[in-house]
Amino acid sequence: MNLDAALDEYLAHVRTERGYSAHTVTAYRADLVELIAFANERGIADPAEIELGLLRDWLWVATERGLARASIARRAASARGFTSWLHRRGHLAADPGARLKAPRAQRTLPRVVTQQALAEALAALGDRAAGGDPVAVRDAAIAELLYASALRVSELVGLDLPDVDRRRRMVRVTGKGAKERVVPYGAPAARALDRYLDIARPALAVVVDPPASTAAVFVGVRGGRLGVRSVHRQVAALLSSIPGTGPSGPHALRHSAATHLLDGGADLRAVQEFLGHASLGTTQIYTHVSAERLKQSYRTAHPRA
């Protein structure tokens, strides 16, 4: 088996057996295609010939090209996963990736929008939706649900009608690794979502001829399932007028929801489950955000700061 065939098998493995998302598989493919090209340039086409020195050289060349620390760390993770799989399948006598080190990606604090600013932005969306335009009603429901349930944008666009329990105000979502969880949403989101499902969605779903048969909760102006890019553009427009630095897409609403939960006294493990994080360490980034907000408030308000 050559490296190209091994890569195809590995990607099929992480997609079907490990349940990795299409986005993750695409990222793995891009990294490992470059690794294989690097190996081929050095006369290596057999998986059994991969050694630690080759992996280190590959990362060093990427570093010399000026790739960010996060990109180098991601490449190292991709290589480690690949060589571990090769070793388990018997294509490598030992796993060189187990000894591969890479610089830790610098962790930056996510953008968090204040509760007041978000309340005003959502109220403005609600005012536009009051006119009855189906797209405006849909957009208000999207923003309310993203913030209320701290959903990833992929989870939101993947929602189907049976996933929404309107009586209990719960949605069932499929997160990373094809893991399902059930999360609640509050009264404002319930009002926006009910109005969308009862009035706006039926109007959008019949735009196409024949009427769309999709079970998607959120549909576009042609009746098909709404895409990630459309939601990103909508949320970016919503947050564009709010002061602050950092990304302005749907993840800013997820970050804000998580931080506001912790600010309100929610337990860290409860927030971990709410967000669908596999590791508590991932959730702990929001404790740093809360601490920074506390210090900022202290410096602003305390007379002896």
N, C-alpha and C positions, 0 to 999 in steps of 0.2 A: 504493500500500500504506500503510495506517495503522499506528500504533505497536502496536496490539493484534495485528494479523496478523503484523507483523514479529517480535514476541515469540514467538508460537507457532512460527514457522519457526526462530527461533534456538534455542529450547529443544529442538525436534526435532533440530536440528543437533548440539547438545552431547550429547544423549542417544544418538543413533545413530552419528554420525560421530566424535565425540570420545570416546565410551564413558564419559561421566560417570555416576556412580552416581545412583540415584533420590534419595538424600538431598541430593546436591549440586544436582541439577536443581531440587528443591523449594526449596532455599535461594535459588538464582538467581531462580526465579519470584517468590518473596516480595519480594525486593529490587526487581526490575524492575517488578513490578506497582505498587509504591509510586512508583517513578520516573515511570512513565507517568501515574499519577494526578496527580502533581505537575506534569508537563508539561501535561496536559489543563487543569488549573486555570489555567494561564497561556496558554491558547488554542493549545497546540501539539499537533497530532495527526499530523503528517507527520514521519517519521524525518529528512528532509532539514533540518528546522528545529532539530534538537538542536544546541546550542552549549555551549562550555565554561562559560559563565556560568550556564546552567541547571543543569549538573551540580554546579558549586560551590555554588550556592544550595541545591540539594537536600541536599548534605552539611551545609551550615551549619545548615539548619533541624533536621536530625537531631541535630546537636551541641547546639543550643539546647534540644532536648527531653531532653537528658541521656543520650543513647545512649553506651554504652561505646566506648572507642577501638577495641577489636576489632571491634565492630559497624560502626563508621564505615569501618574499613579493608576489611571484607568488602563493604560496599556499594560502595565505590570500585572494588574488583576486579570486582564484578558489572557495574558500568556500563562499565568499560574493556573487558571481554570483549564486551559487547553492541555498543558503538560500533565496536569493531574489526571485528566481523562485518558490521555495517551498511556500513562503509567498503569492505570487501572485496567485498561484494555490489553495490556501486555506489549504495547508497541515501544515502550521505553523500559529499560532495565531499572532505572531509578528516575525520580522526579526532580529535574533540575530547577523547576519553577518554585519548589518549596523553599529554596535558599535565595530566591530573587528578592532583592530589596529595592524600594523606590522611595523617593521623598514623599512625605505625607502631603496630601493636598491641603492648601491653606483653607481653613474653614472660615467663611465669611458669614456674618450675621444676616439673616434674611430680612427683607423689607417688611415692616409692619406698619399698617395704616391705623391711625387712632380710631377709637370707637366713635368719637364724635364725627370725624371726617367721613367714616364709612356710613354712619347713620344718615348724614346729609346727602351723600351720593346715592344711596339706595332710595331715599325719599324722592330725589329728583327723578330716578328711574320710574318710581311708582306714579309720579305725577304724569310722566309721558304715557305710561300704560293706561292711565285713566281715560285717555281719549279713545281707547278701544282698538287701536291698530294692533293686529295680531303679532307682528314682529316686536313691537314695543312691549306687549304683554309677555311674550316669550323671553325677551332679554331681561326683564325684571325678575321673572321666575328663575332664570339661570343664575343671575348674580345673588339673589337671596339664598338659593340652595347651595351654591358654592361656599358661601360664607357660613351659612347655618350648619352645614354638615362637614365642612373642611374637606371637600372632595378634591381629588386630583381631577384635572380636566379630562383625562382618558376615562376615568370612572363615570364622570357626568355624561359624556357623550355615549358611553356604552350602556346607559340605563335603558331598560325596556319597560313597557307598561306594567307587566306583572311584578316588577321589582319595587314598585311604589305602593306602600300600605298607607293610604290616605287616612284611614280611621285612626291608626296608631301613630301617624306621623313618623314613619320609618322608611328608609330606602335600603335595599340590598345591593351592594356594589361588589364588583370583582376588581381587586387591586393587583399589586405586583405579585408575580409568582402564581397568578390565577387563584389567589386566596380571596375567599368571600368574607364579608363582614356586614353587619347590619348597624346602621347609624341613624340617630334621630334627627329631626329638624323641628324648629320652633314655629310659633304661631304666625309671625310675619311671612316666613317662607311658605307655610301652609296656605295662607290666603293667596299669595302670588301664584303658587303652583296649581291650586284648585282652579283659579280663574283661567290660567293657561290651558289646563287639560280640558276644562268644560267649554271654553269659548274659542281660544286662539288656536289650539292645536287642530281641532276639526276644520277650521278655516284654512290652515296651511296644508293639511294633509290631502285636501281635495284639489289643490292647484294643478297637479299633474293629471294627465288623462291617459290611462285609467287612474283612479285614485290610488295613492301610495298604499302598499300593503305592509310597509315597515312597522315593526312593533316598537320602534324607538320612541322614547319619551320626547326628546327634543328634535324637531325636524326643521329643515330649512324652508326657504320660500318655494322650492319645487317639490316639497313633500318628502324628500329623502332624509336620512339620518344626518343630523348636523355634524360638521367636522370640527376637529380640534382647532384648526386655524381660525375658523369663524368665531369660536368662543374666545380665543386669545385676542383677536382684534376687538371684540366687543368689550372685554374687561379692560384692555389697555386704554380704550377710549374713555371708559368710566373713570379710571384712576389717573388719567393724564392731567387733570386739573388739580389733583391733590398734591400738595408739596411733599417732597421726600425723594430720596435717591434709591436706586436699586430697580430690579425688574418690576414691571407693571402688569404682568399677565395674571392668569387665574391662580398661579401658585402664591401670589401675594395675598389673595383672600384666604388661602389655606394657612399660610404663615400667620396671618392676622388672627384668624379664628383660634389657632392653637395657643398663641400668646395671650389672647384675651381670656381663654379658659383658665390658663395658669394664673393670670392676674386676678381672676375671680375666685381663686382658691381651689381649683380642680386638682385632683390627685394626678401625679405624673404618670402612673401606670394606667390610669383611666384614660388620660389623653393619648398615651401610646396605643391603646386598643381603639380609641376613637379614630385616630389617624391611620391605623393599619400598619404601623411600623413593626418590622420584625425584631428590631433591637431597641432597647430602652435608650442606648447611647444616641441614637438618631433623634429621639424625642428630646433629649436633654439640651439640644441646641436652643430650644425655646426658653429654658430656664435662664440661659445667658442673656437672651433678649429681654426677659422680664427684669433681670438684674440691672442691665444697662438702662432700661427705662426708669427703674427705681433710682439709680444714681443720677440720672439726668434730672428727674423731678426734685431730688434732694438738692442738687447744685442750684436749681432754679428757685426753690422755695425756702430752703433753710437759711436763717439769718447768719449762721456760723459756718456755712458751706465754703 
